[in-house]
Amino acid sequence: MIYIHVPFCGSFCTYCDFYSEICRSGQAFNEYADAVIAEIHSRQEELSMNMSAQDAVNTLYIGGGTPSVLPLDVLSRFVEVVKLAAEPVEATSLFEEFTVEVNPEDIVEKGHEYVRGLIALGVNRVSMGVQSFDDGILRWMNRRHDASRAVEAFRILRECGVRNISIDLIFGLSQLTDEMWKDTMKKALDLAPEHISAYQLSIEEGSSLAKMVADGRYVEATEEQCLRQYDILCRCLRRSGYHHYEISNFAKPGFEAVHNSGYWRRAPYVGLGPGAHSLTGNVRSWNSQELPHRTSTAKLDNEPNKNTDGSLGWNLTTYSRNFETLSPEDIRVERIMLSLRTDKGLETTELYSLADRSVIDTLLSEGVLEVRDTRIRIPEDRLFTSDEIIRELI
């Protein structure tokens, strides 16, 4: 599993705390690609080891930020290099799953030629950040697109032959009524995407939304409202034949995300680019979020740090990486937390080896956990409170 983080966006969303910068400069994009390629070369051995591991997952995921702000020639530069580096996967073969995240506005503006270029690179899955089909909500989120552009972008993807499309949605906004949410669900289902990820709005430190809450300009939705909207989500998608395979993820049968499912199994992965995380065995590492190779500390409003010539001034040979060796206790907790997010849960014998038997038995008797074949999982109607359930087990 390989993840590449693209730290550029066309605008900052109200709720987002992911590392990104507003940038539309061709020079900055190419310097970023140079930095990623340098990192790929410096981590060649790690990439090869991860891709050849017994439990390796053959996927590539380009996320962000907004990868679709990058021109095709920039994307192709580091995609071709990572294909060559990810031995024993042959450079001429497609990854089992190659996902790129896109913004609807980019797809509409760049059109069919851009999408066909993504497919030519080997992309076989597109994840599109729609978030809502209500224009008022989209404006509040500071999204660049409106509902009609999201529909148009989806149409372009389909016309170009993309047969695996995932869309992201957000619920749990205080101003989002249940009727508005039902309308968004209907419009999403009218498109019939293969996959839907739906997340409850969260207040992330450092986001514009966090400042709005601190200033009293936004009041969070109640837990009851969030629960109702999660229930609407689950019922609508169940009726439409989607498999609810993880707390926030729903797929038509056979279209479950291979890459993300690897994370939940603790498969080894390599993260490239600023802020990206990696996992090899019991060692987790992560790159610093601030690109460390800048030579200027001046920062303009809504612009990345730049040199006087407009370049980012990156030193292409260094990344600040941090390492953490996970203890057996860390791994135990992660195994429970990640597995019980999914509909597969854990093998009964494994869960009993990881958690207190009396606690498990109590939760089973209360219907908070259930046995399905030889596995124990959290029932769908209890997933909304999964954090509390998992805390009892760990």
QUITA-V482721 format. One record per residue. N is the residue number from 0. RES is the residue in one letter. OMEGA is omega in radians with two decimals (999 if undefined). Layout:
BEGIN
n: {N	N}
res: {RES	RES}
omega: {OMEGA	OMEGA}
END
This chain:
BEGIN
n: {0	1	2	3	4	5	6	7	8	9	10	11	12	13	14	15	16	17	18	19	20	21	22	23	24	25	26	27	28	29	30	31	32	33	34	35	36	37	38	39	40	41	42	43	44	45	46	47	48	49	50	51	52	53	54	55	56	57	58	59	60	61	62	63	64	65	66	67	68	69	70	71	72	73	74	75	76	77	78	79	80	81	82	83	84	85	86	87	88	89	90	91	92	93	94	95	96	97	98	99	100	101	102	103	104	105	106	107	108	109	110	111	112	113	114	115	116	117	118	119	120	121	122	123	124	125	126	127	128	129	130	131	132	133	134	135	136	137	138	139	140	141	142	143	144	145	146	147	148	149	150	151	152	153	154	155	156	157	158	159	160	161	162	163	164	165	166	167	168	169	170	171	172	173	174	175	176	177	178	179	180	181	182	183	184	185	186	187	188	189	190	191	192	193	194	195	196	197	198	199	200	201	202	203	204	205	206	207	208	209	210	211	212	213	214	215	216	217	218	219	220	221	222	223	224	225	226	227	228	229	230	231	232	233	234	235	236	237	238	239	240	241	242	243	244	245	246	247	248	249	250	251	252	253	254	255	256	257	258	259	260	261	262	263	264	265	266	267	268	269	270	271	272	273	274	275	276	277	278	279	280	281	282	283	284	285	286	287	288	289	290	291	292	293	294	295	296	297	298	299	300	301	302	303	304	305	306	307	308	309	310	311	312	313	314	315	316	317	318	319	320	321	322	323	324	325	326	327	328	329	330	331	332	333	334	335	336	337	338	339	340	341	342	343	344	345	346	347	348	349	350	351	352	353	354	355	356	357	358	359	360	361	362	363	364	365	366	367	368	369	370	371	372	373	374	375	376	377	378	379	380	381	382	383	384	385	386	387	388	389	390	391	392	393}
res: {M	I	Y	I	H	V	P	F	C	G	S	F	C	T	Y	C	D	F	Y	S	E	I	C	R	S	G	Q	A	F	N	E	Y	A	D	A	V	I	A	E	I	H	S	R	Q	E	E	L	S	M	N	M	S	A	Q	D	A	V	N	T	L	Y	I	G	G	G	T	P	S	V	L	P	L	D	V	L	S	R	F	V	E	V	V	K	L	A	A	E	P	V	E	A	T	S	L	F	E	E	F	T	V	E	V	N	P	E	D	I	V	E	K	G	H	E	Y	V	R	G	L	I	A	L	G	V	N	R	V	S	M	G	V	Q	S	F	D	D	G	I	L	R	W	M	N	R	R	H	D	A	S	R	A	V	E	A	F	R	I	L	R	E	C	G	V	R	N	I	S	I	D	L	I	F	G	L	S	Q	L	T	D	E	M	W	K	D	T	M	K	K	A	L	D	L	A	P	E	H	I	S	A	Y	Q	L	S	I	E	E	G	S	S	L	A	K	M	V	A	D	G	R	Y	V	E	A	T	E	E	Q	C	L	R	Q	Y	D	I	L	C	R	C	L	R	R	S	G	Y	H	H	Y	E	I	S	N	F	A	K	P	G	F	E	A	V	H	N	S	G	Y	W	R	R	A	P	Y	V	G	L	G	P	G	A	H	S	L	T	G	N	V	R	S	W	N	S	Q	E	L	P	H	R	T	S	T	A	K	L	D	N	E	P	N	K	N	T	D	G	S	L	G	W	N	L	T	T	Y	S	R	N	F	E	T	L	S	P	E	D	I	R	V	E	R	I	M	L	S	L	R	T	D	K	G	L	E	T	T	E	L	Y	S	L	A	D	R	S	V	I	D	T	L	L	S	E	G	V	L	E	V	R	D	T	R	I	R	I	P	E	D	R	L	F	T	S	D	E	I	I	R	E	L	I}
omega: {3.11	3.07	3.07	-3.12	3.08	-2.97	-3.08	3.06	3.04	3.09	3.11	3.10	-3.07	-2.97	-2.89	3.02	3.10	3.13	3.07	3.12	3.08	-3.10	3.08	-3.05	3.09	3.13	3.13	3.13	-3.12	3.08	3.06	3.12	3.09	-3.12	3.12	3.14	3.09	3.12	3.10	-3.13	-3.09	-3.10	-3.11	-3.10	3.13	3.11	-3.13	-3.13	-3.12	-3.09	3.14	3.14	-3.07	-3.12	-3.10	3.07	-3.02	-3.12	3.00	-3.12	3.08	-3.07	-3.08	0.48	-3.14	-3.12	-3.07	3.01	-3.12	3.02	-3.13	-3.09	3.09	3.10	-3.06	-3.12	-3.08	3.08	-3.14	3.14	-3.11	3.07	3.14	-3.08	-2.99	3.06	0.21	3.04	-3.11	-3.10	-3.10	-3.09	3.06	2.95	3.09	3.07	3.12	-3.06	2.96	3.08	-3.14	2.98	-3.12	-3.10	3.10	-3.12	3.13	-3.11	-3.07	2.95	-3.02	-3.09	3.14	-3.13	3.10	3.08	3.07	3.14	3.12	3.08	-3.12	3.13	3.10	3.08	3.14	3.08	-3.03	-3.13	3.12	3.09	3.13	2.99	3.08	-3.04	3.11	3.10	-3.13	3.09	3.12	3.12	-3.05	3.05	-3.11	-3.07	2.93	-3.03	-3.10	3.12	3.07	3.11	3.13	3.12	3.11	3.13	3.13	3.11	3.14	-3.12	3.12	3.06	3.08	-3.05	3.08	-3.10	3.03	3.04	3.09	3.05	3.12	3.06	3.09	2.98	-3.09	-3.12	3.13	3.11	3.10	3.14	3.08	-3.14	3.09	3.12	3.08	3.11	3.14	-3.12	3.07	-3.11	3.07	3.11	-3.14	3.05	3.12	-3.01	3.06	2.99	-3.10	-3.03	3.02	3.11	3.09	-3.13	-3.08	3.12	3.12	3.14	3.05	-3.12	3.12	3.11	3.11	3.11	-3.13	-3.12	-3.13	-3.12	3.09	3.08	-3.08	3.04	3.12	3.10	3.13	3.11	3.13	3.13	3.11	-3.09	3.05	3.10	3.08	3.12	-3.08	-3.10	-3.13	-3.08	3.07	3.13	-3.10	3.01	3.12	3.12	3.13	-2.96	3.08	-3.01	-3.02	-2.99	-3.07	-3.10	2.90	-3.08	3.14	-3.11	3.04	-3.08	-3.13	-3.09	-3.11	3.09	3.06	3.08	-3.06	3.06	-3.07	3.02	-3.14	3.11	3.10	3.08	-3.12	3.14	-3.05	3.10	-3.07	3.14	3.09	3.08	3.05	-3.11	-3.13	3.14	3.04	3.09	3.11	3.09	3.07	-3.13	3.07	3.08	-2.96	-2.96	3.09	-3.14	3.13	3.09	3.10	-3.12	3.10	3.09	3.08	3.11	3.08	3.05	-3.07	2.92	-3.11	3.12	3.11	3.12	3.13	3.05	-3.05	2.96	-2.92	-3.05	-3.06	2.93	3.05	-3.13	3.10	-3.08	3.09	3.05	-3.08	3.09	3.03	3.11	3.09	-3.10	3.10	-3.12	3.13	-3.11	3.12	-3.07	-3.06	-3.08	-3.10	2.95	-3.00	-3.14	3.11	-3.11	-3.11	2.99	-3.08	-3.12	-3.13	-3.14	3.11	3.10	-3.07	-3.05	-3.12	-3.07	-3.08	3.11	3.12	-3.12	3.11	-3.14	3.08	-3.12	3.13	-3.12	3.13	2.96	3.07	3.08	3.07	-3.02	-3.11	-3.04	3.05	-3.12	3.03	3.12	-3.09	-3.08	3.08	-3.06	-3.12	3.13	-3.06	-3.14	3.14	3.14	-3.11	3.12	3.11	-3.08	-3.05	999}
END
